[in-house]
Amino acid sequence: MEILESGKRNIVILGAGFGGITALLHARRRLRRAGLSETYQIILVNSTWWQLYTPALYEIAAIPRGEANAIALKSAICIPIDAILRRLPGVKFIGETVAALDPERHTITFRNGDLVNFEYCIIALGVETNYFGIPGLAEYGFPLKTFEDAVQIRNRIEALMRGTTGPLRIVVAGGGATGVEFAAELVNYLCFLKDRKIAGKCQEEVILLEGGPEILSGFSPRVVRWAMRRLVALGIRIRANMRIKSVSAAALTLVSSEELACELLVWAGGVKPAAALEQFGLERDAKGRIAVNDHLEARPRIYAIGDCAGYINPATGKALPWNVPVAESQARVAARNIIADIRSQPKRVFRAMANYPFILAVGGKYALTDLVIIRLSGLLGWLAKQAVELRYLLSILGPKDAFTLWMRTLRVETLND
Ligand SMILES: Cc1cc2nc3c(=O)[nH]c(=O)nc-3n(C[C@H](O)[C@H](O)[C@H](O)COP(=O)(O)OP(=O)(O)OC[C@H]3O[C@@H](n4cnc5c(N)ncnc54)[C@H](O)[C@@H]3O)c2cc1C
């Protein structure tokens, strides 16, 4: 069934993550400025009714149950899309899962069978957990990608802590930013539980397992050294060059044939583009991302941005990292190019930055915030991280909603410190 027939032409944005929301704000502003709001309508599509604030997800997986239930956690990290759209009259929202896109007919089909047509489309569907076909991993490993994943991890840890007397061994597999941030926060959480909720000494063992030669691949050697010092000080064992061959209920088997017994395996070792992209009839790269040109077009009038876009940086010959600043900068260019195309103006070439800003939080109120022009570490880095979060919320919500959400997140994030 064709939905949202309005007589206007549709610009459809698939995905309400960092890329999709930024594209929405920029496309809407430019449409209005160009006096095109009466001719075009923007339709935002997302499988959930909220935007997940992923940079704080590791915190959610490490909040004691007695301090915040799942509803409190959700209200701290899931930004309601209706709150975002409250300030954007005219934008339509479809809370459905995209099943397929027909690049010839310019239609999108949803899982429930509904159909929507488009004149322009921006694909910003992100990535999902990749288990690389490792036997037992999807069954016994706990991923950290969605809100539900985070709640499951913390519930599992609490059940284990209360059910065993001896110290636990938890393996966090994947030494990228997600694995590092979670492993560090986990130590806080385990000790908080042991010291305050369950009488006993905190002797839990956290192992950070990395398949490559060192953690934080892609970060500068200075950042890697800084993070490693902090992780070691927190008592985390870092084991590099350790590839998982298979996983069972109580142990991992490494490629080296070593058996590593553990009570819990958290899998932060890989992601792959959203499964729906397979049904889009568009060219994809070896990792499954949608191939785009330097205007970020996969086909004329169809753009792909963020984690699901296979843009190759001509300066390095490599794809860009999967992070928020890349998704947002691509969103701005795609939105701009759509309006330029409508107005028969030249499109802008997307240019990758040599360095992107990043924040790496490593347990408690301790982070490295690199804003390219300034780098802050420790407590100052953590304070800068909070300021960056507030700035983002203020860019998408009204001031009251933004401050309320920020305060809620701040409260939850500091519960186990
Ligand atoms: C735990 C974690 C921590 C991270 N921390 C940081 C950080 O600190 N800093 C940083 O820069 N980056 C971080 N990242 C990476 C960052 O989240 C991504 O690079 C960024 O979100 C990419 O934006 P995007 O718009 O491409 O995708 P996303 O933000 O992932 O948005 C994709 C959207 O598409 C929706 N979707 C997917 N499939 C469908 C479908 N079939 N139908 C409808 N909707 C669908 C999803 O629900 C989601 O809302 C982190 C990622 C994770 C998982």
PDBQT file of the ligand as one rigid body, heavy atoms in Angstrom, charges set to zero:
ROOT
HETATM    1  C1  LIG A 501      28.609   1.328  21.531  1.00  0.00    +0.000 C 
HETATM    2  C2  LIG A 501      29.016   2.362  20.513  1.00  0.00    +0.000 A 
HETATM    3  C3  LIG A 501      29.689   3.492  20.936  1.00  0.00    +0.000 A 
HETATM    4  C4  LIG A 501      30.082   4.466  20.011  1.00  0.00    +0.000 A 
HETATM    5  N1  LIG A 501      30.736   5.577  20.469  1.00  0.00    +0.000 NA
HETATM    6  C5  LIG A 501      31.095   6.534  19.590  1.00  0.00    +0.000 A 
HETATM    7  C6  LIG A 501      31.741   7.724  20.049  1.00  0.00    +0.000 A 
HETATM    8  O1  LIG A 501      31.985   7.902  21.253  1.00  0.00    +0.000 OA
HETATM    9  N2  LIG A 501      32.084   8.658  19.114  1.00  0.00    +0.000 N 
HETATM   10  C7  LIG A 501      31.835   8.481  17.778  1.00  0.00    +0.000 A 
HETATM   11  O2  LIG A 501      32.165   9.358  16.975  1.00  0.00    +0.000 OA
HETATM   12  N3  LIG A 501      31.232   7.364  17.326  1.00  0.00    +0.000 NA
HETATM   13  C8  LIG A 501      30.844   6.397  18.192  1.00  0.00    +0.000 A 
HETATM   14  N4  LIG A 501      30.220   5.262  17.735  1.00  0.00    +0.000 N 
HETATM   15  C9  LIG A 501      29.978   5.124  16.290  1.00  0.00    +0.000 C 
HETATM   16  C10 LIG A 501      28.759   5.965  15.913  1.00  0.00    +0.000 C 
HETATM   17  O3  LIG A 501      27.646   5.583  16.702  1.00  0.00    +0.000 OA
HETATM   18  C11 LIG A 501      28.424   5.756  14.444  1.00  0.00    +0.000 C 
HETATM   19  O4  LIG A 501      29.566   5.962  13.650  1.00  0.00    +0.000 OA
HETATM   20  C12 LIG A 501      27.327   6.733  14.022  1.00  0.00    +0.000 C 
HETATM   21  O5  LIG A 501      26.175   6.505  14.796  1.00  0.00    +0.000 OA
HETATM   22  C13 LIG A 501      27.031   6.564  12.530  1.00  0.00    +0.000 C 
HETATM   23  O6  LIG A 501      25.878   7.277  12.200  1.00  0.00    +0.000 OA
HETATM   24  P1  LIG A 501      24.872   6.689  11.106  1.00  0.00    +0.000 P 
HETATM   25  O7  LIG A 501      23.825   7.725  10.934  1.00  0.00    +0.000 OA
HETATM   26  O8  LIG A 501      25.623   6.216   9.935  1.00  0.00    +0.000 OA
HETATM   27  O9  LIG A 501      24.259   5.377  11.787  1.00  0.00    +0.000 OA
HETATM   28  P2  LIG A 501      23.441   5.230  13.127  1.00  0.00    +0.000 P 
HETATM   29  O10 LIG A 501      23.657   6.384  14.027  1.00  0.00    +0.000 OA
HETATM   30  O11 LIG A 501      23.768   3.877  13.651  1.00  0.00    +0.000 OA
HETATM   31  O12 LIG A 501      21.927   5.260  12.654  1.00  0.00    +0.000 OA
HETATM   32  C14 LIG A 501      21.353   4.248  11.880  1.00  0.00    +0.000 C 
HETATM   33  C15 LIG A 501      19.861   4.264  12.143  1.00  0.00    +0.000 C 
HETATM   34  O13 LIG A 501      19.214   3.424  11.194  1.00  0.00    +0.000 OA
HETATM   35  C16 LIG A 501      18.224   2.661  11.846  1.00  0.00    +0.000 C 
HETATM   36  N5  LIG A 501      18.018   1.446  11.059  1.00  0.00    +0.000 N 
HETATM   37  C17 LIG A 501      18.896   0.455  10.800  1.00  0.00    +0.000 A 
HETATM   38  N6  LIG A 501      18.359  -0.464   9.980  1.00  0.00    +0.000 NA
HETATM   39  C18 LIG A 501      17.099  -0.031   9.717  1.00  0.00    +0.000 A 
HETATM   40  C19 LIG A 501      16.048  -0.527   8.903  1.00  0.00    +0.000 A 
HETATM   41  N7  LIG A 501      16.168  -1.651   8.192  1.00  0.00    +0.000 N 
HETATM   42  N8  LIG A 501      14.893   0.170   8.855  1.00  0.00    +0.000 NA
HETATM   43  C20 LIG A 501      14.745   1.328   9.547  1.00  0.00    +0.000 A 
HETATM   44  N9  LIG A 501      15.712   1.846  10.322  1.00  0.00    +0.000 NA
HETATM   45  C21 LIG A 501      16.876   1.177  10.403  1.00  0.00    +0.000 A 
HETATM   46  C22 LIG A 501      18.792   2.406  13.227  1.00  0.00    +0.000 C 
HETATM   47  O14 LIG A 501      17.757   2.151  14.157  1.00  0.00    +0.000 OA
HETATM   48  C23 LIG A 501      19.503   3.727  13.517  1.00  0.00    +0.000 C 
HETATM   49  O15 LIG A 501      18.654   4.639  14.167  1.00  0.00    +0.000 OA
HETATM   50  C24 LIG A 501      29.809   4.290  18.637  1.00  0.00    +0.000 A 
HETATM   51  C25 LIG A 501      29.119   3.149  18.215  1.00  0.00    +0.000 A 
HETATM   52  C26 LIG A 501      28.718   2.195  19.149  1.00  0.00    +0.000 A 
HETATM   53  C27 LIG A 501      27.961   0.983  18.682  1.00  0.00    +0.000 C 
ENDROOT
TORSDOF 0
